[in-house]
Amino acid sequence: MSTLLVSEKNKAAQAIAEALGNVKVIKVNKVSIYHVPSENLYVIPLRGHILEYRNTDKYRDWKNPSPREIITNPNAIEKVPIKYSGSYIKILKDYAKSANYCIIGTDADIEGVNIGLYDALPFIKQVNPNIKVHQLWLSSLQKNEIVSKFHNLIPPKYSWGASGEARAIIDAFIGFSATREVTNTLKPLLMTYNVKFTSIGRVQTSLLYLIYKREQMIDDFIPEPYFIIEAILFHENGIFKAQHDLNPFIKEHENKAKLIYEKVKNEKIAYIIDNSKEIIKRAPPAPLNTTKALILLTKNLKISANLALKTMNALYLNKIITYPRTESDIYKSNFDHIQLLQNFLTHSMYGKYTSALISNNKFTPISKGKKDAGDHPPITPLETLELNSKRFENDLQQKVYNLLARHYLALFGDHALESKQKLHLKIHDEPFTAQIVSLIQEGYLEIAPFLKSHYDTAIQISGNTVPIKEIHLEKKMTKPPPRYQDPSLLKLMERNNLGTKSTRPQIIKILQSRELIIRKKYQYFITDLGKFLIENLMKVWLPFLEPDFTRKVEEKLNYIITGAKSMDEIVIEVKKEFLELFDKFIANKKNLQLEIQDHIITKKNTMSATSVSKKPILTSSNCPYCHQSPMKFINLKGKRFLVCSDDNCKKYLSLPKKGKLQLIATTCKLCNFNIFKVSLKKQNRTYTYYLCPKCWNEGLSEKDGKGFCSNCKDFKIERDECIRK
């Protein structure tokens, strides 16, 4: 009899098998099965979930039966195989027949446990009901950990899997019913936006509501003037600034500010009343859990949270870091930091710093986090890699590794020392204060400069007076709160308990793919469709939009993990609460439909009023043939092209028939003509590519693919800019 081990991904399966002995690869329908003869072990990889919840045949139609029945009828949804899962299910059954042990080795978090125990295990037990089940709980894919954990298996975490299953069921009946009811109600409006449906979910719609609220604060903000009086002063190494103690002066005190300014503007000497200095110790950072790591990466690399998590997951699968989905930011006392630090001794960039740590016996993180969730250690680099290592699959992996490695080494460093100097001054009896914070000892900031604050140059002053360079009165305007970026959006979601550490980046991505929000220059903006959706749902469905409902659901899901309540109890409770919210929406639906009709009429009138004066879209580059006039965009019966705006030229360039065309600021470095960004939607995903119409048209005639920027030999598009490779 053999042992069957189920892994979540192919790379993980391969790593587990190779750690346990010599491996023989068996190919079955393009799926690699890893046989370890010495252990009589077969490691079978999956592709994430192999089952998903869908509506049953009776509920495939979006109108009949009523979407409400998806909540009330337990038979409205069912768990069925995903289309690609047939081969995996057959392999699980075939290899389970002759096995006496099954090891669930899927990812060690709630979703991974759910995949192993609720997707894969039922098929195994269909053919082998008495098989013994254990669980392999890995925090990394390092050989020594795999071997150790393989010989110390744990009982299956059924309560974790049940919590994941309850989440899937709840999100299915809420998403399916609400998406249909709201889409059917908004359909006339959606057609004006060329959108077939709008997606509603308990987490994503609450997040959209919070983004909308911030957008409203920005839109409703009325700038108010205020005034500051500032003195520019000399010191031995340069200049520094001092502020009047009454700054800022609100608009009602404008005259007072002007009187003070008139009094001091010609003064040349400031008198020192007090010169105090304070040394502040700044402790090293705490270890990284998933949320902290995502904030670190999105802030410093200006990438989306979704991309940051995907990159960390790739580093984990390549055995470079520990498991990236963890709530823990506290290391257990037996974690082997010494060996990891010794590995960094030979690193060309980190070696000198690490050597100092080891010489001073600094093997314990200085700052502790707040939580040991018991699932995994904080995110930790496990390999010492030079930044030009071929183990990195792309530049982004290298950059992410560099930040994670430096942050890890910073945990053991000395405190940074800051000098906080405060000068109290008098200028013609008016009180001014200068505050200067300078860095006098880098400590851990030497290895992690990205954690530095803004520091001033230390002031060197002798005597009791300071010469004044100038004094000025400046009028400023108050500013609205900033739009959310990835770091602040992740903090917002964590604060409101929206989603989990693993799902938050994907939820943001879903709102983008549904065209409810857009990301421009690292900031998130709500679209017109998203704005109208929330504005109308607020009138009839505010309790569903506010985060409290989702927060309570998350708390209930934790009851399953702790054993306080069963999965069925929680699903029934949430159904009851959501049904009350759903019925409130239905009761107010007629009012919402009247709002929609008014909005459509207003929109049509606006469009007809502006269409008369609408000018054709022109390129910023001149025609590549006559070089005299820009080209204009023409859309004629499905055919799209650019034609020279000079009637004497009449040259034209074809454009792709499908996709949303966007004229971007950059120009082709080969021919100096405009580059277009083309966005296509396939299976609810948006794909983007770039092309130069002139190069592309030449490529059509030459049939060599020229013109797509991705095929260019010498240049590439990066952040909407054409740059040399």
N, C-alpha and C positions, 0 to 999 in steps of 0.2 A: 504494500500500500504506500501511496505517495503523499506528499504535502503540497497543497495548492496555496500560493500567495498572490493576492490581488493587489495590484498597484494602480495608481490613478493615471499615470502618464508613462510613456515609453522610456524616457530618459531615466526616470526614477526606478522603473523596473530593471533596466540594464545595470544601474549603479548598485542596486540591492543584490542582484544575482552575482555580479562580478566580485563583490565584497565577500561573498560566502564560498567561493570556490571557482574551479574551472567551469566555463559555461559553454553549452551547446545551444545554438540558436535554431529554433524550429519555426518555419514560416507556414502560417495557415491563413489563406485569404488575405495576404499582405499584412497580417498581424504577426509581430515577432514574439514568440514565446521563449523564455530563457530557462533552459533546463540546467540545474546544478546536480550532476549525478552523485557527487559525494554526500549530498544532503537528501537525495531523492526528492528534489524540490522543483516545482514548476512555477515560474513567476509570470503572471499574465497581466499585461498592461491594459488599461482602459483608455478612453478619450474623455476624461471627465465624466459627467453624467451620461448614462446610457438610457435613462428613462426621464420622461417629463410629463407634467399634467396638461391635459387638453380637455376641451369639451367633448362630451359623448355625441354620437351622431344626431340624436334628437335635438341637441343644442348648438348645432353648427350654424344655423341661421341666426343672424344678428337681431332679428325682430321677434320672431315667434319660435318657441315660447318666449315669454317676457324675460328680459335679463335678470329680473328679480328672482326668478326660479333657480338661477345658478347659485344663489345663496341658500335658498330654502330646501332645494332638492339635493340630497347627498349623491344622487346618481347623475348629476349634471356634469361632473368632471371625472376623469379617470386618468390613471397613470399608465402611459403606453411607451413602447420603445421609440427612441429617436431614430430617424431614418437610417443613420449610418451604423446602428448598434447591432444589427443582425449577426454579423460575424463574431462580435465579442460575446454575445449571449450564447451562441452555439459552442464557442470554445469553452466558456465557463461550465456549461453543462457536460460537455464531453470529458473534460479533465477532472470534473468533480466526481464522476462515477467511480473512479478507481482511487480516490483520495480518502484518507481517514482523518486528515487535519486540514483546516482552512485558516489561513492567516490573513487578516484584513490589514493591508499595508498601504492604504490610500493616505492622502495628505492628513496630517495630524491636526485637524481643526473640525469645527462642526460640519461644514459642507463636505469635507473629505470623509468623515465618519459616516455621514448620511449616504454618500455615494457607495461606500463599501457595504454598509449594513442594510440599506434600504433599496439600493439599485441592484448590486451584484449578488449579495447573499441569498435573496429569495430564489434566484435561478439555480444556485448551487444546491439549495435545500430541496428544490423540486425533485432532483434526481438522487440526492443523498441526504435524507432527512436527519440522519443520526451523526452527521459529520461534526467533529469537535472544532469549535471556533475560538480563535485567539486574536489578539491585535498587536501589530508592530507599531510602536509610537516613536517616530523619528523627528528629531529637531534639525538634523542635517543629513547629507548623503555621504559623509565621510566614512571610510571603511571601518575604522575602529568603533564608531558609534553603531553602525549597522550590525556588526558582529556581536557587540555587547547587548544591544536591544533584542537581537534575534534569539539570543539564549536567555533573555529575561522578558518574555512576552507578558502582556497584561490581559485581563479580562476585557471583552468588548465593551466599549462605552455606549451602550444602547440608549441611555438617556440623552447623550449628545446627538446621536442619529435621529432620535424622536423629535428633538427640538428643531433640527433642520427640516424634518419632514413636516412638522406643524407649520413652520414658516412657509414652505413651498405650497401647502394646501391653502393657507390663509391668503398668501399673495395671489394664488390662482383665482379663488372665488371673488376676491376684491377686485383684482385687475380685470378679469373677464367680464364681470357684471358692470362695473363702473365704466370701463372703456366703451362698452356697447351702449349703455344708457346715455352717457354724455355724448358720444359720437353721433348717435341717432338724433339727439336733441340739437346738436350743433351742426348737423350735416349741411344745411343751406349755407352757413357761414364758412365751413371748411372748404366747400367748393369754390368760394371766392378766393381762397388762398391756395388752390390746387392741391389740397391735402385730403386724402381719402378718410383718414381717421385720426383721432387724437388719443394718445396713450395716457391712462390714468392708473396710478398706483399709490399705495398708502405712503411710501417713502418719497418717491420722485415728485408727487404732486405737492406734498408738504414742503419739500425743498424748493420747488418752483414758487410756492407762495412766499417763502422767506426771501428769495431773490427778488420777487416782485415788490415786497415791502421795502427793501433797500432801494430799489429803483424809484419807488414813489417818494421816498425821503429825499432822494437826489433831485427828482423832478419838481417837488414842492418847495425845495430849499430856495429861500430868498436871501441873496448875499447882503450882508450888512457892513457898512464901512466901520473901520476902527483905526486908531492912530497909535503909533509908537514913537517914542523919542529915544534915539540911540546915539551913544558917544563912541567914536573911534579913537582909541588911545594907543600910545607908543609904549613898548617895553624893550628890554635890551636885545631880544631876538626877533622883534617884529612888531605886529600890532594885535590888539584884541578889542572886543566890543563890551560895552557896559550898557545896561538897560535902565531906564528910569523906573523907580520902584512902583509907580502907579500904572505902568504899562500892563495891558493895553487900555487905552482910553476909548470908551464906547462913543458912538456918534453924538450922544447927548452931552458929552464932555469935550467935544471938539474945541470949543473956545478956551477951555482950561488948558488943554494940551498946547494950543497956539501961544497962550500967554507964557507958559513955562518955557517953551522953545525960544520965544523972543528974549527971555531973560538970560538964557544960557548959551545961545548960539555962537556968540563971539568969544566965549571963554577959552583960555589956552592951558589952564592948569586944573587938574582934579586932585583933591586932597583925600588921602587914605585915612579912613576912620578905623577900619579894622581889616586885617589880612589874616584869614584863618586857613588852615590846610588840614585835610582829613585823609588818612590812608584807608582805602576800602579793599577788602579781600573779595575777589570774585571767584566763586567755586567752579570747578570743572562741571561740564554738563552731566546729566543723568543718562543712563543707557537708553537705547532706542527701542520703543515698541513700533508697531506698524504706523500708527498715526503720526508719531514724532518723526519717523523716517520719511514719510511722505511729505510732511511739511518742510523738512530739511532739504529734500531733493527738489521739490517744486519751487521753493523760494530761491535756491541758489542756481539751479539749472534752467529755470523758466520753462519747465515742461509740465504737461498735464499730469494729474494724479494717476490717471489710468495708465499712462505710459510709464510713470515711475514705478508703479506696482508690477507691471509686466516685466520691466527690466530687472527688478529685484528677484522676481520669480525665475527668470532665465539664469541669473547668477546662482540661485539656489540649485536649480537642476544641473548646473555645471559644477556643482560641489565647491563653490567659491565662498558662499555665505550660508549662514543658518537659515532656517525656515522664516520667510518674511512676513507671515501672518501671525502675529502674536500680540496679546494684550500686556505681556509682561515687560516691565522696565526695571526689574530687580534680578540680579544673578543669584543663584543658589550658592551657598557657602563652599560647595565642593567643585564649582566650575573651575576648570584648569586654565587660568589666565597665564600662568608661568610659561607653559609650552608655546602658547600662541605668541606671547611677547618675544620669546627667544627666536621664533621663526622670522620675526621682523628685523632682527639684528643685521642681516646682510642686505637689506633693502637699500637701494641707492638714495632714496628720498626720505625714508622713515628711519633708517638704521641708526643715525647719530642720536636722534631724539629717544629712540627705544633703548639704546645703550645707557643713556643717562637714567632712564626709569629703572632698568635692571640694577645698575650700580647703587641706586638708592633704595633697593628692595621695595619698589612701588608696584605691587602685584594685586592690589585691591582697589576697585573704583572708589574715588573720593566721595562722590555724591550718589545717594541711593534714589531710586525712583519711588513710585507710589504703590506699585501692584506687582505681586507675583501670582499670575493667574494659574500657575501649575501646568501650563500646556507646553511652553517652549521657553528657552532663554531669550533675552533681548537679541535683536538682530546684530550678528557678529561676523566679521570676516574670518574665514577659516584657512585661507590660503594667502601666502605672501607672494604677490605677483607684481612684477614691474609693469609700468603702465603701457609698455609696448608689447606685452605678452600676447601670444596668439590665442590664449585661452579666451580672450575677450572677442565676442563675435562682431562687435561694432564699437564706434567711438563712445556712444552713450553708456554702454556697459562699463567702459574704462572710467568715465567720469563719475558714474554712480559708485563704483568700487572705491575710487579715490576719496570721495566724501565719507563713505561709510568706514573705511579703514582709518582715516585721519580722526574721525569722530571717536572711534573706539580707542585709539591711542591717547586721545585727549582725556579720557575718563581717569587716567592714572597720573596725570600731570600735576604740577604745582599750581596753587592758586595764582591767578593773575592779580597784580597789584595796581590799583588805580589811585591817582592823587586827585582829590576833589578840593580845589582851591576857590575860596570865596572872598572877593574884595568888596567892602562897603565903602563907597566914595561920596564925597560932596562936591558938587559943581555949582558955585554961586548959591550955596545953601540948599540946593536941590539934591535929594538922595538918588544915587545910582548904584547898581550892583552888577558886578561881573562874576560869572561862575565858569570855571574852566576845569574840565575833567581830562586828565592826561594819563597815558599808560606808562608806568615806570618799571613794570616787570611783566614780561609776556606770559610766563608760566605755560599753561596748556594751550594758550593762543598761538604759540610758536608752531605747533603742528596743525592747528585748526584755525587759521586766520579768518575763515568765513564766519566764525562766531564772534568776531570783533564788533564792538560798537564803534560809533564815530568818536574819535578822540581829538582833543585840541593840543596845541603845542604848549608845554609848561611855561608859565610866566616867570620871568626873572626881573625882580624889581628891588632897587635899593633906594632908601630914603622914604619920605612920607608924602611925596607928590608924584603925579604921573602927567606927562605932557599930553595934551589933547591934539589930535590931528584935525578932527572935524566933528560937528554934532549936526544931526539932521532929524527932521520930522517927516515921517513917512505914513502915507495913507494906504491902508490895505483893506482887503475884503475877506469876510469869513467864507469858508469853503464847506461844501456839503460832505457828508461821509463818503469814503471811497467805495468804488464798486468792488465786489468780491473777486479775488484771485484764488488760485487753487489752495494756497496755504490757509487763507482766511475762510474759504468755503469748507474745507475739511474741519477746521476748528468749530465752525458753526454747526456742522452735522454732528460732531462729537458732543458738543454742548447740549444739543437738543435730542441726543440719542436717536438720530436718524440713520438707519442702516447699521452695518457692522464694519469692522476695520477692513474687511475684504471687499465688501460690496459698495462702499462709498464711492470709490473712483468710477465704478461701472455705472452707478446711478447718475452721476454727473454726465457721463458719456451718453446715456440714454436720452436725457433731456436735450443734448445737442443733436443727436440723430433724429429726434422727433421735431427738430426745428422750433423748439420752445425757448431755447437759449442759444446764444452764439458766443464764441470765445475770440476776442479781438485784442491784440496787444496785451495778452496775458490776463485780460479782464473779462468777466462774464456779463453779458447784456441779455435782458429778456426781449424776445421778439414780439412783434405786434400780435401774433397768434397767441403766444404765451400770456401776454398782458390781457388780451380780451378774455381768454379762458379763465384766468384767475379772477378778473374783475367781475365776471358774471357768476362764477361759482361762489364767490364771497357772499353774494346776496342770498343764496339759498343753501349753501353747504359749508359754512365757515368752520363748524366743529370738525369736519373731515380734513380741512386744509391745515388747521393748526396742529403743531407737532405733538400735542398732548395725546391724541389718539394713538399715533405710532409709538410714542414713548411707552404707553401702557401695554401695547402689544409686545414690545421688546421685554418689558418686565415679566409679562406672563410667560414668554418663551423661556426665560431663565428659571421659572418655577419647574419646568419639565426637567431641566438639567439637574436641579437640586433634588428632584423626586417629590417635591411638594404637591404637584398635580400631574395628571397623566396628559398625554398628547390629545386624546379625545376630549377631555374636559376643557382644555384650553381652546381647541378649535370651536367647540360649541359656544363657549363664552364670547369669543371674538365674533362669531357669526351673529349672535344675538345683538351685540353692540353695534356692529356694522349695519345690520338690517334696519335698526332704528334710524341711523344716519341716511341710509339709502332711501327710506320712505319719506324722509324730510325733503330730499331732492325731488322725488316724484311729485310730492304735494305742491312744490313751487315751480314745477317744470313749465307750466303755461306762461307764467310771468317771464321766465327766461326766454321762451320762444318769441314772445312779443319784443323783447329787447333785441333779439337776433334780427328780426325783420327790420326794425328801425335802423340797426347798424348797417345792414346790407344796403338799404335805400340811401343812407347817408354816404356810404362808400361809393356807390354807383354815381351819385351826384358829384362827388368830389373828383372821381376819375374822369367823368365827362367834361367837367369844368377845366381840368388841367390838360386833357388830351388835345384841345384845340391849339394850345401854345407849345405843345411838347416838341422839342427839337431832337433831331436824330443824334444817336450816340456817335461821337467822333473819336478816332484814335488820337493819342498825343504825339505819335510819330507821323511824319509825312509819308505819303505814298512811296513805296520802295521803287516805283518805276519812273514817275515824273519828279519826285523829290520836291514838289512844290506845295501840295495841299494834303491835309489829313484825309483818311478814309472814313467812310460812314458805314454803320452797321445796318444791314437789310435782312429782314425776315419775311420771306415770300413763299407762302404755301408750303411750309415745312423746310424750305431750303434757306440756309443762312450763309451769308457771305459779306465781305467787305468790298465796297466799291469806292474808287477815288471820288472825292467831292468836287473835283475839277471836271466839268463836262467835256473838256477838250482831251482828257486823258482816257477816262472810261475803263481803266484797268480794274480787275477785281481779283479777290482771293477767296476761295471756298473756306467754309468753317465746318466743324463737325455737326452732324444733324442732331445729335442727342447730347444732353447735359446742359447744366446751367453755366453760361459763359460769364466770366468776370475779367474785365480789363484791369490788370495790375500795374503798379507804378514802374516796375523794372522793364528794361528793353533787352532784346537779344544781343549778346556780345558779338555774334557773328555778322548780323546784318543791320543791327540798330533799330529793328522794328519792334512794335509792342509784343509783349507776351500775354497770352490769355490763360487764365486758370479755369479748368473745366471740372465741374462736379457732377457725378452720376450717382443715382440711387439704385442699388440692387439688393433685393431681399432685406429691406429696411436698413441697409448700411450705405453710407456715403463714401464714394471713392473719388479721389482727386488726382488730376494730372495736369501738366502744363504743356503748351505748345506755342511756337512762333508761327503764325499763319503763312509767312513767306517761306520759311524753311519747310513747313509742312506741305505746302502746295508743290514745292520742288520735289519733296520726297514722294508725293503721289505719282508724279510722272516718272521718277526714277525707280519707284517700287523698292526702296531700300530702307523704309521706315524713318527716313530723316525728317526732322521737324518736331518729333516728340522730344521734349527737353531731357527726358530720362535716357534717351539714346545718344545724346550729344557726347562726343569724345572728350572735349576740352572744358566744358562748363557744366554747372549743375544749378538747380534751384534750391536755395536754402532760405527759409523765412520770406518767401515771395521775392527773393533777390537772385538775379543771375550772377553767379560768381565762378571764378576759375576753380577747377577741381584740384 
